[in-house]
Amino acid sequence: MNGSISGSQQWGVSDIGMEALKNPRLIQAARTEAHVLVQKDPQLSAHRALRDHIETVVAESHSK
């Protein structure tokens, strides 16, 4: 989904999000948590919104 400059929907990463992406320990902690989550629930049955988002991103990346 793309946002418009003057519209109500915006797309992108906030300044706080960009700073978080520069923090290697935070990134590693997120990866570790993601691995644990997928090991416990490979189908992400308890995390439907996350599963739906991943499916959308994968579908969009394959359509390009």
PDBQT receptor file of N, H, CA, C and O in Angstrom, charges set to zero:
ATOM      1  N   MET A   1       0.851  -1.167   0.000  1.00  0.00    +0.000 N 
ATOM      2  CA  MET A   1       0.000   0.000   0.000  1.00  0.00    +0.000 C 
ATOM      3  C   MET A   1       0.898   1.231   0.000  1.00  0.00    +0.000 C 
ATOM      4  O   MET A   1       1.827   1.333   0.802  1.00  0.00    +0.000 OA
ATOM      5  N   ASN A   2       0.622   2.141  -0.882  1.00  0.00    +0.000 N 
ATOM      6  H   ASN A   2      -0.132   2.058  -1.533  1.00  0.00    +0.000 HD
ATOM      7  CA  ASN A   2       1.376   3.383  -0.932  1.00  0.00    +0.000 C 
ATOM      8  C   ASN A   2       0.546   4.501  -0.334  1.00  0.00    +0.000 C 
ATOM      9  O   ASN A   2      -0.675   4.526  -0.487  1.00  0.00    +0.000 OA
ATOM     10  N   GLY A   3       1.189   5.402   0.330  1.00  0.00    +0.000 N 
ATOM     11  H   GLY A   3       2.181   5.382   0.455  1.00  0.00    +0.000 HD
ATOM     12  CA  GLY A   3       0.510   6.556   0.895  1.00  0.00    +0.000 C 
ATOM     13  C   GLY A   3       0.609   7.733  -0.048  1.00  0.00    +0.000 C 
ATOM     14  O   GLY A   3       1.362   7.700  -1.021  1.00  0.00    +0.000 OA
ATOM     15  N   SER A   4      -0.144   8.758   0.236  1.00  0.00    +0.000 N 
ATOM     16  H   SER A   4      -0.757   8.785   1.026  1.00  0.00    +0.000 HD
ATOM     17  CA  SER A   4      -0.025   9.983  -0.531  1.00  0.00    +0.000 C 
ATOM     18  C   SER A   4       0.451  11.077   0.419  1.00  0.00    +0.000 C 
ATOM     19  O   SER A   4       0.167  11.047   1.616  1.00  0.00    +0.000 OA
ATOM     20  N   ILE A   5       1.160  12.017  -0.123  1.00  0.00    +0.000 N 
ATOM     21  H   ILE A   5       1.390  12.042  -1.096  1.00  0.00    +0.000 HD
ATOM     22  CA  ILE A   5       1.747  13.055   0.722  1.00  0.00    +0.000 C 
ATOM     23  C   ILE A   5       0.682  13.827   1.475  1.00  0.00    +0.000 C 
ATOM     24  O   ILE A   5       0.862  14.131   2.654  1.00  0.00    +0.000 OA
ATOM     25  N   SER A   6      -0.414  14.149   0.827  1.00  0.00    +0.000 N 
ATOM     26  H   SER A   6      -0.560  13.902  -0.131  1.00  0.00    +0.000 HD
ATOM     27  CA  SER A   6      -1.445  14.939   1.499  1.00  0.00    +0.000 C 
ATOM     28  C   SER A   6      -2.598  14.092   2.016  1.00  0.00    +0.000 C 
ATOM     29  O   SER A   6      -3.530  14.623   2.620  1.00  0.00    +0.000 OA
ATOM     30  N   GLY A   7      -2.549  12.788   1.788  1.00  0.00    +0.000 N 
ATOM     31  H   GLY A   7      -1.793  12.357   1.297  1.00  0.00    +0.000 HD
ATOM     32  CA  GLY A   7      -3.645  11.927   2.193  1.00  0.00    +0.000 C 
ATOM     33  C   GLY A   7      -3.546  11.486   3.643  1.00  0.00    +0.000 C 
ATOM     34  O   GLY A   7      -2.590  11.808   4.349  1.00  0.00    +0.000 OA
ATOM     35  N   SER A   8      -4.550  10.746   4.065  1.00  0.00    +0.000 N 
ATOM     36  H   SER A   8      -5.326  10.484   3.491  1.00  0.00    +0.000 HD
ATOM     37  CA  SER A   8      -4.588  10.278   5.441  1.00  0.00    +0.000 C 
ATOM     38  C   SER A   8      -3.821   8.974   5.628  1.00  0.00    +0.000 C 
ATOM     39  O   SER A   8      -3.488   8.610   6.756  1.00  0.00    +0.000 OA
ATOM     40  N   GLN A   9      -3.539   8.269   4.537  1.00  0.00    +0.000 N 
ATOM     41  H   GLN A   9      -3.810   8.565   3.621  1.00  0.00    +0.000 HD
ATOM     42  CA  GLN A   9      -2.789   7.019   4.634  1.00  0.00    +0.000 C 
ATOM     43  C   GLN A   9      -1.341   7.269   4.242  1.00  0.00    +0.000 C 
ATOM     44  O   GLN A   9      -1.047   7.773   3.158  1.00  0.00    +0.000 OA
ATOM     45  N   GLN A  10      -0.463   6.911   5.133  1.00  0.00    +0.000 N 
ATOM     46  H   GLN A  10      -0.701   6.502   6.014  1.00  0.00    +0.000 HD
ATOM     47  CA  GLN A  10       0.959   7.079   4.869  1.00  0.00    +0.000 C 
ATOM     48  C   GLN A  10       1.623   5.715   4.924  1.00  0.00    +0.000 C 
ATOM     49  O   GLN A  10       1.163   4.809   5.618  1.00  0.00    +0.000 OA
ATOM     50  N   TRP A  11       2.716   5.585   4.177  1.00  0.00    +0.000 N 
ATOM     51  H   TRP A  11       3.090   6.321   3.613  1.00  0.00    +0.000 HD
ATOM     52  CA  TRP A  11       3.450   4.338   4.156  1.00  0.00    +0.000 C 
ATOM     53  C   TRP A  11       4.901   4.659   4.437  1.00  0.00    +0.000 C 
ATOM     54  O   TRP A  11       5.432   5.660   3.954  1.00  0.00    +0.000 OA
ATOM     55  N   GLY A  12       5.525   3.826   5.202  1.00  0.00    +0.000 N 
ATOM     56  H   GLY A  12       5.094   3.014   5.594  1.00  0.00    +0.000 HD
ATOM     57  CA  GLY A  12       6.942   4.040   5.459  1.00  0.00    +0.000 C 
ATOM     58  C   GLY A  12       7.271   3.723   6.901  1.00  0.00    +0.000 C 
ATOM     59  O   GLY A  12       6.440   3.216   7.654  1.00  0.00    +0.000 OA
ATOM     60  N   VAL A  13       8.488   4.030   7.264  1.00  0.00    +0.000 N 
ATOM     61  H   VAL A  13       9.163   4.442   6.652  1.00  0.00    +0.000 HD
ATOM     62  CA  VAL A  13       8.989   3.751   8.605  1.00  0.00    +0.000 C 
ATOM     63  C   VAL A  13       9.191   5.082   9.312  1.00  0.00    +0.000 C 
ATOM     64  O   VAL A  13       9.773   6.010   8.751  1.00  0.00    +0.000 OA
ATOM     65  N   SER A  14       8.709   5.171  10.538  1.00  0.00    +0.000 N 
ATOM     66  H   SER A  14       8.236   4.418  10.994  1.00  0.00    +0.000 HD
ATOM     67  CA  SER A  14       8.840   6.407  11.306  1.00  0.00    +0.000 C 
ATOM     68  C   SER A  14      10.296   6.652  11.675  1.00  0.00    +0.000 C 
ATOM     69  O   SER A  14      11.136   5.764  11.524  1.00  0.00    +0.000 OA
ATOM     70  N   ASP A  15      10.593   7.838  12.153  1.00  0.00    +0.000 N 
ATOM     71  H   ASP A  15       9.911   8.559  12.276  1.00  0.00    +0.000 HD
ATOM     72  CA  ASP A  15      11.954   8.148  12.617  1.00  0.00    +0.000 C 
ATOM     73  C   ASP A  15      12.373   7.206  13.736  1.00  0.00    +0.000 C 
ATOM     74  O   ASP A  15      13.522   6.766  13.785  1.00  0.00    +0.000 OA
ATOM     75  N   ILE A  16      11.444   6.897  14.634  1.00  0.00    +0.000 N 
ATOM     76  H   ILE A  16      10.511   7.255  14.595  1.00  0.00    +0.000 HD
ATOM     77  CA  ILE A  16      11.747   5.973  15.728  1.00  0.00    +0.000 C 
ATOM     78  C   ILE A  16      12.039   4.587  15.151  1.00  0.00    +0.000 C 
ATOM     79  O   ILE A  16      12.962   3.906  15.597  1.00  0.00    +0.000 OA
ATOM     80  N   GLY A  17      11.258   4.180  14.172  1.00  0.00    +0.000 N 
ATOM     81  H   GLY A  17      10.507   4.734  13.810  1.00  0.00    +0.000 HD
ATOM     82  CA  GLY A  17      11.479   2.889  13.527  1.00  0.00    +0.000 C 
ATOM     83  C   GLY A  17      12.824   2.834  12.834  1.00  0.00    +0.000 C 
ATOM     84  O   GLY A  17      13.504   1.810  12.879  1.00  0.00    +0.000 OA
ATOM     85  N   MET A  18      13.215   3.925  12.194  1.00  0.00    +0.000 N 
ATOM     86  H   MET A  18      12.662   4.757  12.158  1.00  0.00    +0.000 HD
ATOM     87  CA  MET A  18      14.518   3.970  11.526  1.00  0.00    +0.000 C 
ATOM     88  C   MET A  18      15.650   3.872  12.540  1.00  0.00    +0.000 C 
ATOM     89  O   MET A  18      16.649   3.202  12.281  1.00  0.00    +0.000 OA
ATOM     90  N   GLU A  19      15.514   4.517  13.669  1.00  0.00    +0.000 N 
ATOM     91  H   GLU A  19      14.702   5.062  13.879  1.00  0.00    +0.000 HD
ATOM     92  CA  GLU A  19      16.541   4.428  14.714  1.00  0.00    +0.000 C 
ATOM     93  C   GLU A  19      16.632   3.007  15.245  1.00  0.00    +0.000 C 
ATOM     94  O   GLU A  19      17.725   2.508  15.511  1.00  0.00    +0.000 OA
ATOM     95  N   ALA A  20      15.485   2.355  15.398  1.00  0.00    +0.000 N 
ATOM     96  H   ALA A  20      14.596   2.760  15.181  1.00  0.00    +0.000 HD
ATOM     97  CA  ALA A  20      15.483   0.974  15.880  1.00  0.00    +0.000 C 
ATOM     98  C   ALA A  20      16.210   0.059  14.908  1.00  0.00    +0.000 C 
ATOM     99  O   ALA A  20      16.895  -0.875  15.325  1.00  0.00    +0.000 OA
ATOM    100  N   LEU A  21      16.064   0.323  13.611  1.00  0.00    +0.000 N 
ATOM    101  H   LEU A  21      15.508   1.082  13.272  1.00  0.00    +0.000 HD
ATOM    102  CA  LEU A  21      16.727  -0.500  12.604  1.00  0.00    +0.000 C 
ATOM    103  C   LEU A  21      18.245  -0.346  12.631  1.00  0.00    +0.000 C 
ATOM    104  O   LEU A  21      18.963  -1.185  12.087  1.00  0.00    +0.000 OA
ATOM    105  N   LYS A  22      18.728   0.704  13.253  1.00  0.00    +0.000 N 
ATOM    106  H   LYS A  22      18.144   1.385  13.695  1.00  0.00    +0.000 HD
ATOM    107  CA  LYS A  22      20.172   0.933  13.366  1.00  0.00    +0.000 C 
ATOM    108  C   LYS A  22      20.758   0.277  14.611  1.00  0.00    +0.000 C 
ATOM    109  O   LYS A  22      21.968   0.337  14.829  1.00  0.00    +0.000 OA
ATOM    110  N   ASN A  23      19.917  -0.344  15.428  1.00  0.00    +0.000 N 
ATOM    111  H   ASN A  23      18.934  -0.393  15.251  1.00  0.00    +0.000 HD
ATOM    112  CA  ASN A  23      20.356  -0.938  16.683  1.00  0.00    +0.000 C 
ATOM    113  C   ASN A  23      20.514  -2.455  16.505  1.00  0.00    +0.000 C 
ATOM    114  O   ASN A  23      19.522  -3.184  16.522  1.00  0.00    +0.000 OA
ATOM    115  N   PRO A  24      21.755  -2.935  16.334  1.00  0.00    +0.000 N 
ATOM    116  CA  PRO A  24      21.957  -4.365  16.062  1.00  0.00    +0.000 C 
ATOM    117  C   PRO A  24      21.453  -5.285  17.171  1.00  0.00    +0.000 C 
ATOM    118  O   PRO A  24      20.979  -6.385  16.883  1.00  0.00    +0.000 OA
ATOM    119  N   ARG A  25      21.544  -4.860  18.427  1.00  0.00    +0.000 N 
ATOM    120  H   ARG A  25      21.928  -3.967  18.660  1.00  0.00    +0.000 HD
ATOM    121  CA  ARG A  25      21.055  -5.719  19.513  1.00  0.00    +0.000 C 
ATOM    122  C   ARG A  25      19.537  -5.830  19.477  1.00  0.00    +0.000 C 
ATOM    123  O   ARG A  25      18.983  -6.894  19.755  1.00  0.00    +0.000 OA
ATOM    124  N   LEU A  26      18.872  -4.749  19.138  1.00  0.00    +0.000 N 
ATOM    125  H   LEU A  26      19.321  -3.885  18.911  1.00  0.00    +0.000 HD
ATOM    126  CA  LEU A  26      17.418  -4.791  19.018  1.00  0.00    +0.000 C 
ATOM    127  C   LEU A  26      17.001  -5.694  17.855  1.00  0.00    +0.000 C 
ATOM    128  O   LEU A  26      16.047  -6.464  17.973  1.00  0.00    +0.000 OA
ATOM    129  N   ILE A  27      17.710  -5.597  16.748  1.00  0.00    +0.000 N 
ATOM    130  H   ILE A  27      18.484  -4.972  16.652  1.00  0.00    +0.000 HD
ATOM    131  CA  ILE A  27      17.421  -6.443  15.591  1.00  0.00    +0.000 C 
ATOM    132  C   ILE A  27      17.617  -7.916  15.951  1.00  0.00    +0.000 C 
ATOM    133  O   ILE A  27      16.782  -8.753  15.608  1.00  0.00    +0.000 OA
ATOM    134  N   GLN A  28      18.711  -8.236  16.636  1.00  0.00    +0.000 N 
ATOM    135  H   GLN A  28      19.390  -7.556  16.914  1.00  0.00    +0.000 HD
ATOM    136  CA  GLN A  28      18.964  -9.620  17.027  1.00  0.00    +0.000 C 
ATOM    137  C   GLN A  28      17.897 -10.125  17.992  1.00  0.00    +0.000 C 
ATOM    138  O   GLN A  28      17.456 -11.269  17.886  1.00  0.00    +0.000 OA
ATOM    139  N   ALA A  29      17.482  -9.285  18.926  1.00  0.00    +0.000 N 
ATOM    140  H   ALA A  29      17.840  -8.355  19.012  1.00  0.00    +0.000 HD
ATOM    141  CA  ALA A  29      16.432  -9.678  19.868  1.00  0.00    +0.000 C 
ATOM    142  C   ALA A  29      15.119  -9.953  19.123  1.00  0.00    +0.000 C 
ATOM    143  O   ALA A  29      14.407 -10.903  19.448  1.00  0.00    +0.000 OA
ATOM    144  N   ALA A  30      14.805  -9.130  18.137  1.00  0.00    +0.000 N 
ATOM    145  H   ALA A  30      15.383  -8.357  17.873  1.00  0.00    +0.000 HD
ATOM    146  CA  ALA A  30      13.586  -9.338  17.351  1.00  0.00    +0.000 C 
ATOM    147  C   ALA A  30      13.668 -10.634  16.557  1.00  0.00    +0.000 C 
ATOM    148  O   ALA A  30      12.690 -11.377  16.479  1.00  0.00    +0.000 OA
ATOM    149  N   ARG A  31      14.822 -10.908  15.969  1.00  0.00    +0.000 N 
ATOM    150  H   ARG A  31      15.616 -10.304  16.032  1.00  0.00    +0.000 HD
ATOM    151  CA  ARG A  31      15.000 -12.165  15.224  1.00  0.00    +0.000 C 
ATOM    152  C   ARG A  31      14.823 -13.372  16.145  1.00  0.00    +0.000 C 
ATOM    153  O   ARG A  31      14.153 -14.344  15.793  1.00  0.00    +0.000 OA
ATOM    154  N   THR A  32      15.430 -13.296  17.321  1.00  0.00    +0.000 N 
ATOM    155  H   THR A  32      15.974 -12.507  17.606  1.00  0.00    +0.000 HD
ATOM    156  CA  THR A  32      15.323 -14.401  18.279  1.00  0.00    +0.000 C 
ATOM    157  C   THR A  32      13.869 -14.632  18.655  1.00  0.00    +0.000 C 
ATOM    158  O   THR A  32      13.402 -15.771  18.668  1.00  0.00    +0.000 OA
ATOM    159  N   GLU A  33      13.149 -13.554  18.963  1.00  0.00    +0.000 N 
ATOM    160  H   GLU A  33      13.528 -12.629  18.952  1.00  0.00    +0.000 HD
ATOM    161  CA  GLU A  33      11.732 -13.679  19.324  1.00  0.00    +0.000 C 
ATOM    162  C   GLU A  33      10.916 -14.235  18.165  1.00  0.00    +0.000 C 
ATOM    163  O   GLU A  33      10.009 -15.041  18.376  1.00  0.00    +0.000 OA
ATOM    164  N   ALA A  34      11.228 -13.813  16.940  1.00  0.00    +0.000 N 
ATOM    165  H   ALA A  34      11.965 -13.159  16.768  1.00  0.00    +0.000 HD
ATOM    166  CA  ALA A  34      10.508 -14.327  15.770  1.00  0.00    +0.000 C 
ATOM    167  C   ALA A  34      10.740 -15.824  15.611  1.00  0.00    +0.000 C 
ATOM    168  O   ALA A  34       9.803 -16.570  15.325  1.00  0.00    +0.000 OA
ATOM    169  N   HIS A  35      11.981 -16.269  15.793  1.00  0.00    +0.000 N 
ATOM    170  H   HIS A  35      12.742 -15.663  16.025  1.00  0.00    +0.000 HD
ATOM    171  CA  HIS A  35      12.278 -17.701  15.690  1.00  0.00    +0.000 C 
ATOM    172  C   HIS A  35      11.525 -18.494  16.754  1.00  0.00    +0.000 C 
ATOM    173  O   HIS A  35      10.975 -19.556  16.462  1.00  0.00    +0.000 OA
ATOM    174  N   VAL A  36      11.496 -17.992  17.975  1.00  0.00    +0.000 N 
ATOM    175  H   VAL A  36      11.943 -17.130  18.212  1.00  0.00    +0.000 HD
ATOM    176  CA  VAL A  36      10.782 -18.664  19.062  1.00  0.00    +0.000 C 
ATOM    177  C   VAL A  36       9.292 -18.740  18.739  1.00  0.00    +0.000 C 
ATOM    178  O   VAL A  36       8.667 -19.785  18.921  1.00  0.00    +0.000 OA
ATOM    179  N   LEU A  37       8.730 -17.643  18.264  1.00  0.00    +0.000 N 
ATOM    180  H   LEU A  37       9.238 -16.795  18.115  1.00  0.00    +0.000 HD
ATOM    181  CA  LEU A  37       7.309 -17.597  17.931  1.00  0.00    +0.000 C 
ATOM    182  C   LEU A  37       6.970 -18.619  16.859  1.00  0.00    +0.000 C 
ATOM    183  O   LEU A  37       5.974 -19.332  16.974  1.00  0.00    +0.000 OA
ATOM    184  N   VAL A  38       7.792 -18.697  15.812  1.00  0.00    +0.000 N 
ATOM    185  H   VAL A  38       8.602 -18.117  15.718  1.00  0.00    +0.000 HD
ATOM    186  CA  VAL A  38       7.523 -19.626  14.711  1.00  0.00    +0.000 C 
ATOM    187  C   VAL A  38       7.738 -21.072  15.155  1.00  0.00    +0.000 C 
ATOM    188  O   VAL A  38       7.019 -21.964  14.704  1.00  0.00    +0.000 OA
ATOM    189  N   GLN A  39       8.708 -21.316  16.025  1.00  0.00    +0.000 N 
ATOM    190  H   GLN A  39       9.292 -20.592  16.391  1.00  0.00    +0.000 HD
ATOM    191  CA  GLN A  39       8.901 -22.675  16.536  1.00  0.00    +0.000 C 
ATOM    192  C   GLN A  39       7.689 -23.133  17.341  1.00  0.00    +0.000 C 
ATOM    193  O   GLN A  39       7.282 -24.292  17.247  1.00  0.00    +0.000 OA
ATOM    194  N   LYS A  40       7.117 -22.239  18.121  1.00  0.00    +0.000 N 
ATOM    195  H   LYS A  40       7.446 -21.298  18.197  1.00  0.00    +0.000 HD
ATOM    196  CA  LYS A  40       5.953 -22.587  18.947  1.00  0.00    +0.000 C 
ATOM    197  C   LYS A  40       4.672 -22.685  18.128  1.00  0.00    +0.000 C 
ATOM    198  O   LYS A  40       3.791 -23.487  18.441  1.00  0.00    +0.000 OA
ATOM    199  N   ASP A  41       4.566 -21.875  17.086  1.00  0.00    +0.000 N 
ATOM    200  H   ASP A  41       5.282 -21.223  16.832  1.00  0.00    +0.000 HD
ATOM    201  CA  ASP A  41       3.329 -21.777  16.310  1.00  0.00    +0.000 C 
ATOM    202  C   ASP A  41       3.681 -21.581  14.835  1.00  0.00    +0.000 C 
ATOM    203  O   ASP A  41       3.539 -20.474  14.316  1.00  0.00    +0.000 OA
ATOM    204  N   PRO A  42       4.139 -22.643  14.145  1.00  0.00    +0.000 N 
ATOM    205  CA  PRO A  42       4.613 -22.517  12.763  1.00  0.00    +0.000 C 
ATOM    206  C   PRO A  42       3.584 -21.934  11.792  1.00  0.00    +0.000 C 
ATOM    207  O   PRO A  42       3.959 -21.274  10.823  1.00  0.00    +0.000 OA
ATOM    208  N   GLN A  43       2.319 -22.165  12.035  1.00  0.00    +0.000 N 
ATOM    209  H   GLN A  43       2.015 -22.702  12.822  1.00  0.00    +0.000 HD
ATOM    210  CA  GLN A  43       1.277 -21.637  11.151  1.00  0.00    +0.000 C 
ATOM    211  C   GLN A  43       0.792 -20.252  11.582  1.00  0.00    +0.000 C 
ATOM    212  O   GLN A  43      -0.076 -19.658  10.941  1.00  0.00    +0.000 OA
ATOM    213  N   LEU A  44       1.364 -19.751  12.673  1.00  0.00    +0.000 N 
ATOM    214  H   LEU A  44       2.069 -20.233  13.193  1.00  0.00    +0.000 HD
ATOM    215  CA  LEU A  44       0.967 -18.457  13.262  1.00  0.00    +0.000 C 
ATOM    216  C   LEU A  44      -0.536 -18.401  13.513  1.00  0.00    +0.000 C 
ATOM    217  O   LEU A  44      -1.182 -17.374  13.303  1.00  0.00    +0.000 OA
ATOM    218  N   SER A  45      -1.071 -19.522  13.963  1.00  0.00    +0.000 N 
ATOM    219  H   SER A  45      -0.547 -20.356  14.133  1.00  0.00    +0.000 HD
ATOM    220  CA  SER A  45      -2.513 -19.623  14.228  1.00  0.00    +0.000 C 
ATOM    221  C   SER A  45      -2.980 -18.634  15.285  1.00  0.00    +0.000 C 
ATOM    222  O   SER A  45      -4.095 -18.118  15.203  1.00  0.00    +0.000 OA
ATOM    223  N   ALA A  46      -2.142 -18.368  16.272  1.00  0.00    +0.000 N 
ATOM    224  H   ALA A  46      -1.236 -18.788  16.339  1.00  0.00    +0.000 HD
ATOM    225  CA  ALA A  46      -2.503 -17.443  17.346  1.00  0.00    +0.000 C 
ATOM    226  C   ALA A  46      -2.152 -15.997  16.997  1.00  0.00    +0.000 C 
ATOM    227  O   ALA A  46      -2.353 -15.091  17.806  1.00  0.00    +0.000 OA
ATOM    228  N   HIS A  47      -1.635 -15.790  15.806  1.00  0.00    +0.000 N 
ATOM    229  H   HIS A  47      -1.471 -16.526  15.149  1.00  0.00    +0.000 HD
ATOM    230  CA  HIS A  47      -1.183 -14.451  15.393  1.00  0.00    +0.000 C 
ATOM    231  C   HIS A  47      -1.679 -14.176  13.975  1.00  0.00    +0.000 C 
ATOM    232  O   HIS A  47      -0.892 -13.983  13.049  1.00  0.00    +0.000 OA
ATOM    233  N   ARG A  48      -2.985 -14.163  13.833  1.00  0.00    +0.000 N 
ATOM    234  H   ARG A  48      -3.624 -14.320  14.586  1.00  0.00    +0.000 HD
ATOM    235  CA  ARG A  48      -3.600 -14.066  12.514  1.00  0.00    +0.000 C 
ATOM    236  C   ARG A  48      -3.201 -12.789  11.757  1.00  0.00    +0.000 C 
ATOM    237  O   ARG A  48      -2.927 -12.848  10.558  1.00  0.00    +0.000 OA
ATOM    238  N   ALA A  49      -3.165 -11.658  12.430  1.00  0.00    +0.000 N 
ATOM    239  H   ALA A  49      -3.387 -11.610  13.404  1.00  0.00    +0.000 HD
ATOM    240  CA  ALA A  49      -2.822 -10.397  11.750  1.00  0.00    +0.000 C 
ATOM    241  C   ALA A  49      -1.394 -10.457  11.208  1.00  0.00    +0.000 C 
ATOM    242  O   ALA A  49      -1.129  -9.995  10.098  1.00  0.00    +0.000 OA
ATOM    243  N   LEU A  50      -0.479 -11.023  11.987  1.00  0.00    +0.000 N 
ATOM    244  H   LEU A  50      -0.694 -11.398  12.889  1.00  0.00    +0.000 HD
ATOM    245  CA  LEU A  50       0.899 -11.164  11.533  1.00  0.00    +0.000 C 
ATOM    246  C   LEU A  50       0.970 -12.094  10.336  1.00  0.00    +0.000 C 
ATOM    247  O   LEU A  50       1.638 -11.787   9.349  1.00  0.00    +0.000 OA
ATOM    248  N   ARG A  51       0.286 -13.231  10.416  1.00  0.00    +0.000 N 
ATOM    249  H   ARG A  51      -0.257 -13.480  11.218  1.00  0.00    +0.000 HD
ATOM    250  CA  ARG A  51       0.265 -14.183   9.302  1.00  0.00    +0.000 C 
ATOM    251  C   ARG A  51      -0.296 -13.531   8.041  1.00  0.00    +0.000 C 
ATOM    252  O   ARG A  51       0.260 -13.700   6.955  1.00  0.00    +0.000 OA
ATOM    253  N   ASP A  52      -1.381 -12.794   8.176  1.00  0.00    +0.000 N 
ATOM    254  H   ASP A  52      -1.833 -12.656   9.057  1.00  0.00    +0.000 HD
ATOM    255  CA  ASP A  52      -1.995 -12.129   7.024  1.00  0.00    +0.000 C 
ATOM    256  C   ASP A  52      -1.047 -11.100   6.418  1.00  0.00    +0.000 C 
ATOM    257  O   ASP A  52      -0.948 -10.986   5.196  1.00  0.00    +0.000 OA
ATOM    258  N   HIS A  53      -0.356 -10.357   7.265  1.00  0.00    +0.000 N 
ATOM    259  H   HIS A  53      -0.436 -10.449   8.258  1.00  0.00    +0.000 HD
ATOM    260  CA  HIS A  53       0.588  -9.352   6.767  1.00  0.00    +0.000 C 
ATOM    261  C   HIS A  53       1.731 -10.020   6.012  1.00  0.00    +0.000 C 
ATOM    262  O   HIS A  53       2.113  -9.567   4.933  1.00  0.00    +0.000 OA
ATOM    263  N   ILE A  54       2.272 -11.081   6.567  1.00  0.00    +0.000 N 
ATOM    264  H   ILE A  54       1.962 -11.449   7.443  1.00  0.00    +0.000 HD
ATOM    265  CA  ILE A  54       3.366 -11.802   5.902  1.00  0.00    +0.000 C 
ATOM    266  C   ILE A  54       2.899 -12.337   4.554  1.00  0.00    +0.000 C 
ATOM    267  O   ILE A  54       3.610 -12.209   3.558  1.00  0.00    +0.000 OA
ATOM    268  N   GLU A  55       1.727 -12.927   4.514  1.00  0.00    +0.000 N 
ATOM    269  H   GLU A  55       1.149 -13.031   5.324  1.00  0.00    +0.000 HD
ATOM    270  CA  GLU A  55       1.191 -13.463   3.256  1.00  0.00    +0.000 C 
ATOM    271  C   GLU A  55       1.033 -12.359   2.218  1.00  0.00    +0.000 C 
ATOM    272  O   GLU A  55       1.326 -12.570   1.041  1.00  0.00    +0.000 OA
ATOM    273  N   THR A  56       0.577 -11.192   2.638  1.00  0.00    +0.000 N 
ATOM    274  H   THR A  56       0.339 -11.020   3.594  1.00  0.00    +0.000 HD
ATOM    275  CA  THR A  56       0.410 -10.064   1.722  1.00  0.00    +0.000 C 
ATOM    276  C   THR A  56       1.766  -9.597   1.180  1.00  0.00    +0.000 C 
ATOM    277  O   THR A  56       1.909  -9.368  -0.021  1.00  0.00    +0.000 OA
ATOM    278  N   VAL A  57       2.744  -9.458   2.048  1.00  0.00    +0.000 N 
ATOM    279  H   VAL A  57       2.629  -9.644   3.024  1.00  0.00    +0.000 HD
ATOM    280  CA  VAL A  57       4.072  -9.010   1.630  1.00  0.00    +0.000 C 
ATOM    281  C   VAL A  57       4.694 -10.013   0.655  1.00  0.00    +0.000 C 
ATOM    282  O   VAL A  57       5.275  -9.626  -0.358  1.00  0.00    +0.000 OA
ATOM    283  N   VAL A  58       4.568 -11.290   0.968  1.00  0.00    +0.000 N 
ATOM    284  H   VAL A  58       4.096 -11.605   1.791  1.00  0.00    +0.000 HD
ATOM    285  CA  VAL A  58       5.129 -12.326   0.090  1.00  0.00    +0.000 C 
ATOM    286  C   VAL A  58       4.430 -12.295  -1.272  1.00  0.00    +0.000 C 
ATOM    287  O   VAL A  58       5.088 -12.356  -2.311  1.00  0.00    +0.000 OA
ATOM    288  N   ALA A  59       3.118 -12.203  -1.268  1.00  0.00    +0.000 N 
ATOM    289  H   ALA A  59       2.583 -12.154  -0.425  1.00  0.00    +0.000 HD
ATOM    290  CA  ALA A  59       2.362 -12.171  -2.533  1.00  0.00    +0.000 C 
ATOM    291  C   ALA A  59       2.760 -10.956  -3.368  1.00  0.00    +0.000 C 
ATOM    292  O   ALA A  59       2.946 -11.065  -4.579  1.00  0.00    +0.000 OA
ATOM    293  N   GLU A  60       2.891  -9.796  -2.715  1.00  0.00    +0.000 N 
ATOM    294  H   GLU A  60       2.739  -9.707  -1.730  1.00  0.00    +0.000 HD
ATOM    295  CA  GLU A  60       3.279  -8.594  -3.447  1.00  0.00    +0.000 C 
ATOM    296  C   GLU A  60       4.688  -8.704  -4.006  1.00  0.00    +0.000 C 
ATOM    297  O   GLU A  60       4.956  -8.238  -5.114  1.00  0.00    +0.000 OA
ATOM    298  N   SER A  61       5.587  -9.316  -3.249  1.00  0.00    +0.000 N 
ATOM    299  H   SER A  61       5.369  -9.694  -2.350  1.00  0.00    +0.000 HD
ATOM    300  CA  SER A  61       6.972  -9.428  -3.717  1.00  0.00    +0.000 C 
ATOM    301  C   SER A  61       7.085 -10.396  -4.898  1.00  0.00    +0.000 C 
ATOM    302  O   SER A  61       7.983 -10.259  -5.728  1.00  0.00    +0.000 OA
ATOM    303  N   HIS A  62       6.183 -11.365  -4.973  1.00  0.00    +0.000 N 
ATOM    304  H   HIS A  62       5.454 -11.476  -4.298  1.00  0.00    +0.000 HD
ATOM    305  CA  HIS A  62       6.220 -12.318  -6.072  1.00  0.00    +0.000 C 
ATOM    306  C   HIS A  62       5.490 -11.807  -7.313  1.00  0.00    +0.000 C 
ATOM    307  O   HIS A  62       5.648 -12.364  -8.399  1.00  0.00    +0.000 OA
ATOM    308  N   SER A  63       4.705 -10.767  -7.159  1.00  0.00    +0.000 N 
ATOM    309  H   SER A  63       4.577 -10.315  -6.276  1.00  0.00    +0.000 HD
ATOM    310  CA  SER A  63       3.952 -10.235  -8.294  1.00  0.00    +0.000 C 
ATOM    311  C   SER A  63       4.737  -9.186  -9.079  1.00  0.00    +0.000 C 
ATOM    312  O   SER A  63       4.286  -8.716 -10.124  1.00  0.00    +0.000 OA
ATOM    313  N   LYS A  64       5.906  -8.826  -8.570  1.00  0.00    +0.000 N 
ATOM    314  H   LYS A  64       6.271  -9.208  -7.721  1.00  0.00    +0.000 HD
ATOM    315  CA  LYS A  64       6.704  -7.783  -9.248  1.00  0.00    +0.000 C 
ATOM    316  C   LYS A  64       7.626  -8.372 -10.267  1.00  0.00    +0.000 C 
ATOM    317  O   LYS A  64       8.366  -7.642 -10.926  1.00  0.00    +0.000 OA
TER     318      LYS A  64
